[in-house]
Amino acid sequence: ASPLVDAIDALEYLLTARLMPEDYDVEELSDAVDRGEDGDLGVEPGSVEHKILKLLVQALPEFGEPLRTGQYSLVHKEMYDKFEKILESELEQQLSKCGWTVADFHTQLAGALEPGSNTDASASVATKAAAKGLLQLLSEVANYEKWADALKRQAREVAVLKGGGGGEHADATHCHTLHLTPFPLGPARYTGHVTTCGNCAQARCN
């Protein structure tokens, strides 16, 4: 395999770790909340899963608000930004271990996908397939709405397990702009507006 494919394989391996909220069962999350982010979370300290689980412990109370699917608060976005920073750092570290900078890897990855290019990266069908697979995996992991909706579901299930519950919010009354930045190496996700609920000042993306 080429150095580029080796790096792609390493990133794909990282991205198949337990990164998303649904990768953790409700009992595990409930127990982690009880222990607190500084407690023994049952995973290796310093690992990417440990960092993600600590973040989920922080985020679950914020995602317990009774918002419908497709509705998000500004705090939700702040929590997603933390998730994104963890992921970016882990990706950069993995690339560094493979001898790449983010800029050089991005350039070679783009070259692998460039039709008709004479570069070594694009000469291999296998390399192009690997590059496409990585971008697809990145787009699935770095999807704000998918991440936030999954966390809301998990927060609701944890609340049910602990005997809690919630309702829904009123119609929106006014808007302001929220721009979500593109995830490194992947496509832009969403640019739109946040509509704020007149009753509780929660927000949703339109």
Sine and cosine of phi, psi and omega as CSV:
sin_phi,cos_phi,sin_psi,cos_psi,sin_omega,cos_omega
0.00,0.00,0.47,-0.88,0.02,-1.00
-0.98,0.20,0.32,-0.95,0.07,-1.00
-0.83,0.55,-0.57,0.82,0.02,-1.00
-0.91,0.42,-0.72,0.69,0.01,-1.00
-0.90,0.43,-0.62,0.79,0.05,-1.00
-0.86,0.51,-0.68,0.73,0.01,-1.00
-0.92,0.39,-0.66,0.75,0.04,-1.00
-0.87,0.50,-0.71,0.70,0.01,-1.00
-0.87,0.50,-0.65,0.76,0.00,-1.00
-0.90,0.43,-0.65,0.76,0.02,-1.00
-0.93,0.36,-0.64,0.77,0.03,-1.00
-0.90,0.44,-0.62,0.78,0.05,-1.00
-0.88,0.48,-0.68,0.73,0.04,-1.00
-0.88,0.48,-0.68,0.73,-0.08,-1.00
-0.96,0.29,-0.18,0.98,0.08,-1.00
-1.00,-0.09,0.08,1.00,0.14,-0.99
-0.94,0.35,0.10,-1.00,0.00,-1.00
-0.98,0.20,1.00,0.01,-0.06,-1.00
-0.97,-0.25,-0.48,0.88,-0.12,-0.99
-0.99,-0.12,0.45,-0.89,-0.03,-1.00
-0.82,0.57,-0.61,0.79,-0.04,-1.00
-0.95,0.30,-0.14,0.99,0.05,-1.00
-0.97,0.25,-0.14,0.99,-0.01,-1.00
-0.90,-0.45,0.76,-0.65,-0.02,-1.00
-0.97,0.23,0.29,-0.96,-0.14,-0.99
-0.89,0.46,-0.65,0.76,0.00,-1.00
-0.89,0.45,-0.64,0.77,0.01,-1.00
-0.91,0.42,-0.68,0.74,0.02,-1.00
-0.92,0.40,-0.66,0.75,0.02,-1.00
-0.88,0.47,-0.68,0.73,0.03,-1.00
-0.90,0.43,-0.64,0.77,0.01,-1.00
-0.90,0.43,-0.63,0.77,0.05,-1.00
-0.88,0.47,-0.67,0.74,0.02,-1.00
-0.89,0.45,-0.62,0.79,-0.03,-1.00
-0.97,0.23,-0.48,0.88,-0.03,-1.00
1.00,0.06,0.39,-0.92,-0.09,-1.00
-0.90,0.44,-0.37,0.93,0.02,-1.00
-0.99,-0.11,0.03,1.00,0.02,-1.00
-1.00,0.05,-0.05,-1.00,0.04,-1.00
-0.98,0.21,0.95,-0.32,-0.08,-1.00
-1.00,-0.05,0.04,1.00,0.09,-1.00
0.99,0.15,0.16,0.99,0.08,-1.00
-0.79,-0.61,0.27,-0.96,-0.09,-1.00
-0.90,0.44,0.86,-0.51,0.04,-1.00
-0.84,0.54,0.69,-0.73,0.01,-1.00
1.00,0.02,-0.24,0.97,0.02,-1.00
-0.96,0.27,0.28,-0.96,0.02,-1.00
-0.89,0.46,-0.59,0.81,0.03,-1.00
-0.91,0.41,-0.59,0.81,0.04,-1.00
-0.91,0.42,-0.68,0.74,0.02,-1.00
-0.90,0.43,-0.67,0.74,0.00,-1.00
-0.91,0.41,-0.69,0.72,-0.03,-1.00
-0.91,0.42,-0.62,0.78,0.08,-1.00
-0.87,0.49,-0.67,0.74,0.02,-1.00
-0.90,0.43,-0.66,0.75,0.01,-1.00
-0.89,0.46,-0.60,0.80,0.06,-1.00
-0.88,0.47,-0.65,0.76,0.06,-1.00
-0.92,0.39,-0.64,0.77,-0.18,-0.98
-0.99,0.14,-0.53,0.85,-0.12,-0.99
-0.81,0.59,-0.70,0.72,0.03,-1.00
-0.88,0.47,-0.55,0.84,0.00,-1.00
-0.95,0.30,-0.48,0.88,-0.03,-1.00
-1.00,-0.03,0.09,1.00,0.04,-1.00
-0.99,0.16,-0.12,0.99,0.04,-1.00
-0.88,0.47,0.64,-0.76,-0.09,-1.00
-0.98,0.20,0.95,0.32,0.04,-1.00
-0.98,-0.18,0.58,-0.82,0.04,-1.00
-0.95,0.31,0.27,-0.96,0.08,-1.00
-0.84,0.54,0.74,-0.67,-0.04,-1.00
1.00,-0.03,-0.05,1.00,0.06,-1.00
-0.95,-0.32,0.71,-0.70,-0.06,-1.00
-0.62,-0.78,0.55,-0.83,0.08,-1.00
-1.00,-0.07,0.24,-0.97,0.04,-1.00
-0.91,0.41,-0.49,0.87,0.06,-1.00
-0.91,0.42,-0.58,0.81,0.06,-1.00
-0.85,0.52,-0.70,0.72,0.01,-1.00
-0.89,0.45,-0.64,0.77,0.03,-1.00
-0.89,0.46,-0.65,0.76,0.03,-1.00
-0.92,0.39,-0.62,0.78,0.04,-1.00
-0.91,0.42,-0.60,0.80,0.06,-1.00
-0.85,0.52,-0.61,0.79,0.04,-1.00
-0.91,0.40,-0.67,0.74,0.06,-1.00
-0.86,0.50,-0.70,0.72,-0.03,-1.00
-0.89,0.46,-0.65,0.76,0.01,-1.00
-0.91,0.42,-0.64,0.77,0.07,-1.00
-0.87,0.50,-0.73,0.68,-0.04,-1.00
-0.91,0.42,-0.70,0.72,0.03,-1.00
-0.86,0.52,-0.71,0.71,-0.02,-1.00
-0.89,0.45,-0.69,0.72,0.00,-1.00
-0.90,0.43,-0.65,0.76,0.03,-1.00
-0.90,0.44,-0.70,0.72,0.02,-1.00
-0.89,0.45,-0.67,0.74,0.02,-1.00
-0.89,0.45,-0.66,0.75,0.00,-1.00
-0.91,0.41,-0.66,0.75,0.05,-1.00
-0.89,0.46,-0.65,0.76,0.02,-1.00
-0.88,0.48,-0.64,0.77,0.04,-1.00
-0.89,0.46,-0.50,0.87,0.00,-1.00
-1.00,0.03,0.04,1.00,0.04,-1.00
1.00,0.09,0.38,0.92,-0.04,-1.00
-0.88,-0.48,0.52,-0.86,0.30,-0.95
-1.00,-0.06,0.33,-0.94,0.01,-1.00
-0.88,0.48,-0.67,0.74,-0.04,-1.00
-0.89,0.45,-0.72,0.69,0.00,-1.00
-0.91,0.42,-0.65,0.76,0.00,-1.00
-0.90,0.43,-0.69,0.73,0.01,-1.00
-0.87,0.49,-0.67,0.75,0.01,-1.00
-0.89,0.46,-0.72,0.69,-0.01,-1.00
-0.93,0.37,-0.58,0.82,0.03,-1.00
-0.91,0.42,-0.69,0.73,0.04,-1.00
-0.89,0.45,-0.62,0.79,0.03,-1.00
-0.90,0.45,-0.59,0.81,0.01,-1.00
-0.91,0.41,-0.44,0.90,-0.04,-1.00
-0.99,-0.14,-0.09,1.00,-0.04,-1.00
-0.97,0.22,0.88,-0.48,-0.01,-1.00
-0.94,0.35,0.69,-0.73,0.07,-1.00
0.97,0.23,0.13,0.99,-0.01,-1.00
-0.96,0.27,0.48,-0.88,0.02,-1.00
-0.99,-0.12,0.11,0.99,-0.02,-1.00
-0.95,0.30,0.40,-0.92,0.02,-1.00
-0.87,0.49,-0.56,0.83,-0.08,-1.00
-0.89,0.45,-0.63,0.78,-0.07,-1.00
-1.00,0.03,-0.09,1.00,-0.05,-1.00
-0.95,0.30,-0.35,0.94,-0.08,-1.00
-0.97,-0.22,0.82,-0.58,0.08,-1.00
-0.88,0.47,-0.62,0.78,-0.01,-1.00
-0.90,0.44,-0.63,0.78,0.01,-1.00
-0.91,0.42,-0.68,0.73,0.02,-1.00
-0.89,0.45,-0.66,0.75,0.02,-1.00
-0.89,0.45,-0.65,0.76,0.02,-1.00
-0.91,0.42,-0.65,0.76,0.01,-1.00
-0.90,0.44,-0.69,0.72,0.03,-1.00
-0.89,0.45,-0.65,0.76,0.02,-1.00
-0.89,0.45,-0.63,0.77,0.02,-1.00
-0.90,0.43,-0.72,0.70,-0.01,-1.00
-0.90,0.44,-0.59,0.80,0.05,-1.00
-0.90,0.43,-0.68,0.73,0.01,-1.00
-0.91,0.42,-0.66,0.75,0.04,-1.00
-0.88,0.47,-0.67,0.75,-0.02,-1.00
-0.91,0.42,-0.51,0.86,0.02,-1.00
-0.97,0.25,-0.65,0.76,-0.02,-1.00
-0.96,0.27,-0.66,0.75,-0.07,-1.00
-1.00,-0.04,0.78,0.62,0.00,-1.00
-0.90,-0.43,0.95,-0.30,-0.11,-0.99
-0.85,0.52,-0.75,0.67,-0.07,-1.00
-0.90,0.44,-0.67,0.74,0.02,-1.00
-0.89,0.46,-0.70,0.72,-0.01,-1.00
-0.90,0.44,-0.74,0.67,-0.06,-1.00
-0.92,0.39,-0.68,0.73,0.01,-1.00
-0.90,0.43,-0.62,0.79,0.04,-1.00
-0.90,0.44,-0.65,0.76,-0.01,-1.00
-0.93,0.36,-0.59,0.81,0.06,-1.00
-0.90,0.45,-0.66,0.75,0.04,-1.00
-0.89,0.45,-0.69,0.72,-0.01,-1.00
-0.91,0.41,-0.64,0.77,0.03,-1.00
-0.89,0.46,-0.63,0.78,0.03,-1.00
-0.91,0.42,-0.67,0.74,-0.01,-1.00
-0.92,0.39,-0.63,0.78,0.05,-1.00
-0.90,0.44,-0.66,0.75,0.02,-1.00
-0.89,0.45,-0.66,0.75,0.04,-1.00
-0.89,0.45,-0.67,0.74,0.01,-1.00
-0.88,0.48,-0.56,0.83,-0.02,-1.00
-1.00,-0.04,0.00,1.00,0.07,-1.00
1.00,-0.08,0.29,0.96,-0.01,-1.00
-0.98,-0.20,-0.20,-0.98,0.00,-1.00
-0.03,-1.00,-0.12,-0.99,0.00,-1.00
-0.13,-0.99,0.11,-0.99,-0.02,-1.00
-0.86,-0.51,-0.52,-0.85,-0.03,-1.00
-0.83,-0.56,0.11,-0.99,-0.07,-1.00
-0.97,-0.26,0.30,-0.96,0.00,-1.00
-0.98,0.22,0.16,-0.99,0.03,-1.00
-0.90,0.44,0.41,-0.91,-0.05,-1.00
-0.98,0.21,0.41,-0.91,-0.01,-1.00
-0.84,-0.54,-0.41,0.91,0.03,-1.00
-0.40,-0.91,0.22,-0.98,-0.14,-0.99
-0.79,-0.62,0.38,-0.93,0.28,-0.96
-0.51,-0.86,0.32,-0.95,-0.17,-0.99
-1.00,0.09,0.67,-0.74,0.11,-0.99
-0.77,-0.63,0.87,-0.50,0.01,-1.00
-0.95,-0.30,0.82,-0.58,0.05,-1.00
-0.99,-0.14,0.81,-0.59,-0.08,-1.00
-0.98,0.19,0.49,-0.87,0.02,-1.00
-0.90,0.43,0.58,-0.82,0.08,-1.00
-0.97,0.23,0.69,-0.73,0.00,-1.00
-0.81,0.58,0.71,-0.71,0.02,-1.00
0.97,0.23,-0.18,0.98,-0.03,-1.00
-0.87,-0.49,0.06,-1.00,-0.04,-1.00
-0.97,0.24,0.33,-0.94,0.11,-0.99
-0.89,0.45,0.58,-0.81,-0.08,-1.00
-0.99,-0.11,-0.81,0.59,-0.18,-0.98
-0.30,-0.96,0.70,-0.71,0.18,-0.98
-0.73,-0.68,0.83,-0.56,-0.06,-1.00
-0.22,-0.97,-0.55,-0.84,-0.03,-1.00
-0.84,-0.54,0.38,-0.92,0.15,-0.99
-0.93,-0.35,0.81,-0.59,0.01,-1.00
-0.98,-0.22,0.80,-0.60,-0.12,-0.99
-0.99,-0.13,0.73,-0.69,0.02,-1.00
-0.93,0.37,0.75,-0.66,-0.03,-1.00
-0.93,0.37,-0.38,0.92,-0.06,-1.00
-1.00,0.08,-0.61,0.79,-0.19,-0.98
-0.75,-0.66,0.06,1.00,0.03,-1.00
0.90,0.44,0.28,0.96,0.16,-0.99
-0.97,0.26,0.21,-0.98,-0.09,-1.00
-0.72,-0.70,0.42,-0.91,0.07,-1.00
-0.68,-0.73,0.50,-0.86,0.05,-1.00
-0.99,0.12,0.66,-0.75,0.04,-1.00
-0.96,-0.30,0.00,0.00,0.00,0.00
